[in-house]
Amino acid sequence: MITRNRLTAGVCVALATLAAGLGTAIPAAADGPPATPAPKVELVLDVSGSMRTRDIDGQSRMTAAKQAFNDVLDAVPEGVHLGIRTLGADYPGEDRKVGCKDTKQLYPVGPLDRTEAKTAVATLAPTGWTPIGPALLGAADDLEGGDGTRRIVLITDGEDTCGPLDPCEVAREIAARGTHLVIDTLGLVPNAKIRQQLTCIADATGGTYTAVQHKEDLSRRVKQLVDRAAEPVVTPVATEGAGSCSAAPELKPGLYTDRQVIGEHRWYRVDVLPGQELRASVSVAADRAVDNDYGVLLRAVTASGREIVRGEASGTGRTDVISSGLRYPKAEVEDGDDGSGKPAAETVCLQLSNAFSAPASVKRTPGLPVELTVDVVDGADQASDVAAFGLGRGWWLLGALVLTGLVAGLLFGWISRWRIAVWRTN
């Protein structure tokens, strides 16, 4: 009897503890961080008559595109809302007005049912016109709403056949809406005119253009773009560099944007503690007609004006963007310089210069778009890391060269004197 009572009491205590745990757990779950907005992607596929052409690995362009779509649908990351839109899939006639409206959403943007989406793609057959502009407008409307990232992936084998609605102007209009929607383009034909149009569409929204001529390349590239939509987006912070280090803005680790007039110098400041390593990179975009010879320089300088390390790049010919970077490891110290035991930070001045030039008719303002990445990480522990030796600081390399030159000079002098002595003896 006593044993039974003790058992009953133990069960009651256990149930009470479990109930209390559940009671406290439920509110905690409700108060957790809000769910991340689902990224949205819409694949826009050209189903015009020219997709019958058999020039992709012995298959028609349409067959290769279908197989690539099946591979992509199998690999879509969880949480990505995906849709499919077609252009030129339904109207086979010659009426331009009707053919240029031939675009529809094949599969709605939302949680993916792979079987349903594959079944929809399997029914497609090359049919009509190539209304790229109307299809992009329709895709932008399909992706409306929500706070997640938005991406359109356009796959086509030809130019838009429905002017005067220029697809490039359509892309600019979409970008002007401020919806942060990116359009990536993939061209199935290596044609200069097609490449120019698809590049213009991608550039208008910050997207990419890729030429693909094999099914595997098409599958791999579309997978990359869909995966990229699922990655968190880093929004650059607008900043304004100064004309000197003393007036420069202080930057924390992050991504920054600025504008730089051709031939101008821009300064920024970063604080680096002993035992940390500064890593900085910069990209300058040539968004206007510039001359063929160009360059960009990023220098790390002390507050007193001594150069620590530099990164530079130059080139000849047409470019859309040029980038450079640097690394500066600051050595460890025993105690703080101020006697407090805390290490004092060093102010590192970053100087950005460009060597672009342009005809007099080209506007200088606003300046060229600049993207600056700043990161401060713990210094390297392994001696195999070149930056851990401080070679990037300059004087180590200079000392090594001086020592090598001295040894080489002494050796050369000794050999010369020996040869002269031998010659005189003989």
Secondary structure as the mmCIF struct_conf table of DSSP 4:
data_model
#
loop_
_struct_conf.conf_type_id
_struct_conf.id
_struct_conf.beg_label_comp_id
_struct_conf.beg_label_asym_id
_struct_conf.beg_label_seq_id
_struct_conf.end_label_comp_id
_struct_conf.end_label_asym_id
_struct_conf.end_label_seq_id
HELX_RH_AL_P HELX_RH_AL_P1 ILE A 2 ALA A 30
TURN_TY1_P TURN_TY1_P1 ASP A 31 ASP A 31
BEND BEND1 GLY A 32 GLY A 32
HELX_LH_PP_P HELX_LH_PP_P1 PRO A 33 PRO A 39
STRN STRN1 LYS A 40 ASP A 46
BEND BEND2 SER A 48 SER A 48
HELX_RH_3T_P HELX_RH_3T_P1 GLY A 49 ARG A 52
STRN STRN2 ARG A 54 ILE A 56
TURN_TY1_P TURN_TY1_P2 ASP A 57 GLY A 58
STRN STRN3 GLN A 59 SER A 60
HELX_RH_AL_P HELX_RH_AL_P2 ARG A 61 ASP A 74
TURN_TY1_P TURN_TY1_P3 ALA A 75 ALA A 75
HELX_LH_PP_P HELX_LH_PP_P2 VAL A 76 PRO A 77
TURN_TY1_P TURN_TY1_P4 GLU A 78 GLY A 79
STRN STRN4 HIS A 81 LEU A 87
BEND BEND3 GLY A 88 ASP A 90
BEND BEND4 GLY A 93 GLU A 94
HELX_RH_AL_P HELX_RH_AL_P3 ARG A 96 GLY A 99
TURN_TY1_P TURN_TY1_P5 CYS A 100 LYS A 101
STRN STRN5 THR A 103 GLY A 110
BEND BEND5 PRO A 111 PRO A 111
HELX_RH_AL_P HELX_RH_AL_P4 ARG A 114 ALA A 122
TURN_TY1_P TURN_TY1_P6 THR A 123 THR A 123
BEND BEND6 GLY A 128 GLY A 128
HELX_RH_AL_P HELX_RH_AL_P5 ILE A 132 ASP A 142
TURN_TY1_P TURN_TY1_P7 LEU A 143 LEU A 143
BEND BEND7 GLY A 145 GLY A 148
STRN STRN6 ARG A 150 THR A 156
BEND BEND8 ASP A 157 GLY A 158
BEND BEND9 THR A 161 CYS A 162
TURN_TY1_P TURN_TY1_P8 GLY A 163 PRO A 164
BEND BEND10 LEU A 165 LEU A 165
HELX_RH_AL_P HELX_RH_AL_P6 PRO A 167 ALA A 176
TURN_TY1_P TURN_TY1_P9 ARG A 177 GLY A 178
STRN STRN7 LEU A 181 GLY A 187
BEND BEND11 LEU A 188 VAL A 189
HELX_RH_AL_P HELX_RH_AL_P7 ALA A 192 THR A 205
TURN_TY1_P TURN_TY1_P10 GLY A 206 GLY A 206
STRN STRN8 TYR A 209 ALA A 211
BEND BEND12 HIS A 214 HIS A 214
HELX_RH_AL_P HELX_RH_AL_P8 LYS A 215 ALA A 230
BEND BEND13 GLU A 231 GLU A 231
HELX_LH_PP_P HELX_LH_PP_P3 PRO A 232 PRO A 236
STRN STRN9 VAL A 237 ALA A 238
STRN STRN10 ALA A 242 ALA A 242
BEND BEND14 GLY A 243 CYS A 245
TURN_TY1_P TURN_TY1_P11 SER A 246 ALA A 247
HELX_LH_PP_P HELX_LH_PP_P4 ALA A 248 PRO A 249
STRN STRN11 GLU A 250 GLU A 250
BEND BEND15 PRO A 253 PRO A 253
STRN STRN12 GLY A 254 GLN A 260
TURN_TY1_P TURN_TY1_P12 ILE A 262 GLY A 263
STRN STRN13 HIS A 265 VAL A 272
TURN_TY1_P TURN_TY1_P13 PRO A 274 GLY A 275
STRN STRN14 GLN A 276 ALA A 285
BEND BEND16 ARG A 288 ARG A 288
BEND BEND17 ASN A 292 ASN A 292
STRN STRN15 ASP A 293 THR A 302
TURN_TY1_P TURN_TY1_P14 ALA A 303 SER A 304
BEND BEND18 GLY A 305 GLY A 305
STRN STRN16 GLU A 307 THR A 316
BEND BEND19 GLY A 317 GLY A 317
BEND BEND20 ASP A 320 ASP A 320
STRN STRN17 VAL A 321 PRO A 329
HELX_LH_PP_P HELX_LH_PP_P5 LYS A 330 GLU A 332
BEND BEND21 GLU A 334 ASP A 335
TURN_TY1_P TURN_TY1_P15 ASP A 337 ASP A 338
BEND BEND22 GLY A 339 LYS A 342
HELX_LH_PP_P HELX_LH_PP_P6 PRO A 343 ALA A 345
STRN STRN18 GLU A 346 ASN A 354
TURN_TY1_P TURN_TY1_P16 ALA A 360 SER A 361
BEND BEND23 VAL A 362 VAL A 362
BEND BEND24 PRO A 366 PRO A 366
STRN STRN19 LEU A 368 ASP A 378
HELX_LH_PP_P HELX_LH_PP_P7 GLY A 379 ALA A 380
TURN_TY1_P TURN_TY1_P17 ALA A 383 SER A 384
BEND BEND25 ASP A 385 ASP A 385
HELX_RH_3T_P HELX_RH_3T_P2 VAL A 386 PHE A 389
TURN_TY1_P TURN_TY1_P18 GLY A 390 GLY A 390
HELX_RH_3T_P HELX_RH_3T_P3 LEU A 391 ARG A 393
BEND BEND26 GLY A 394 GLY A 394
HELX_RH_AL_P HELX_RH_AL_P9 TRP A 395 THR A 425
#
